[in-house]
Structures are given as C-alpha cells and as structure tokens.
Amino acid sequence: KNEVEQSPQNLTAQEGEFITINCSYSVGISALHWLQQHPGGGIVSLFMLSSGKKKHGRLIATINIQEKHSSLHITASHPRDSAVYICAVPRAGGAGADGLTFGKGTHLIIQP
Amino acid sequence: GAVVSQHPSWVICKSGTSVKIECRSLDFQATTMFWYRQFPKQSLMLMATSNEGSKATYEQGVEKDKFLINHASLTLSTLTVTSAHPEDSSFYICSGSDYGASNEQFFGPGTRLTVL
C-alpha cells in the first residue's frame, strides 16, 4: 500500500515569493495527482503527471519516478493561492481503476 | 477538465435518519466512481470504489450496510448513509474516471454532512 508524505505541513509566505511543496511516496506509481482544497472543502485537480514536468499558469509540477518524489511550485505567489495543497497517488501504485491515497496536505498562506 | 457535480452540497439531519448523496459526471462517462470522506483536520480517505453495473468494493472499516452505494449508470452514483449518527458527520467527496481514456480522476465539489 502506498504511503504519501508531504512537506512542509504549514507554509506562510509573502506575496510574490516562489513556493515549493514536496511529496514523497513509497510504491512506484503510474501517475501522481496534485490537488487544491479551499476552506469550503471543494477539491480542484491541478495536475496529473507521470513523468517530467507540467506547467499551468504560475503552477509547475515535477516528478522524479526513480526517486519517488514530486514537487509543486508556485511562481509569483498571490494571496488567492492560499489553500491546502494535497498530493495523491494510486493506493497500489499501478495503473487502472484504483482509489487514491492522499498526503496530509500543505496549508499555504500567502500574505499581501 | 471534465465536470462532476454533487448534490446536496450540505445537509443537516437528525440522528437515525438516512441521507442520500448524488454524484454525477456531466460531460463524460464515469466507468468507475470513488467515494472519499474527510473528517476535520484529517486527510481524505477512500471509502469505496464502484464500477458501473457492479457491486461496490468497500475499504476495510467501512460498513457496506451503512453506506449504500449504487452506480446504476455511467453518469450517476449515489451514496446513502443509513441510520446516520453524529460520528458520520464528515465531508464526503466523489470522483469519477473513465479509465478507457485516461487515469485521471475528476472530483465533485463535496457534500458536508452534519448529523445532530
């Protein structure tokens, strides 16, 4: 069963700072998910990646399959980026219809 | 990305009553739907996996007779919390996937259940 560790648990930064959130997992996977959860609870899927790097606006996600590690970066951070960011991987690691195991999340606060 | 809706977004009910939560995939066919729950200040946890037309597979510790899941069509899955108790108060989120097209899961907005 896959286990997910995220760091840091909490992060407070000033507007404009470059943000990095890290995720490590224990079992080889087909793809890793980065999710965003706002205070109301709703989940938004940011990225699903299986190799290399993906970019969407100010968000960048990278993954190193060999090292079982992924990072989420936010460039030019803004107060509206304040949210909980969650890393998730398939429970058993493989492809196919498998539920996800979630990290505990990184609570990010961007101060103006 | 594809859209998944959930209804209701929140519900308050009395102990002992049953509550049904609907999860719909609006613009894709969800061959598989997952139900997760999140207790306050905890991680999301998988409750069950359902494939269209089949019985759901429940995770260890999740009572199948208490949390009834129906996935009768490729666009609709329902979770019924039977005889709800205050300890069932939680945030319930569904996700849908068409594993024929991709491994991506698309999440609903969630349902906050409060049992008095």
Interface residues (C-beta under 8 A of the other chain):
Chain A: S30 A31 H33 L35 G41 G42 I43 V44 S45 M48 I86 A88 P90 R91 A95 G96 A97 D98 G99 L100 T101 F102 G103 K104 G105
Chain B: G1 T31 T32 F34 Y36 Q38 S43 L44 M45 L46 T49 N51 E59 F91 I93 S95 S97 Y99 S102 N103 E104 Q105 F106 F107 P109 G110 R112
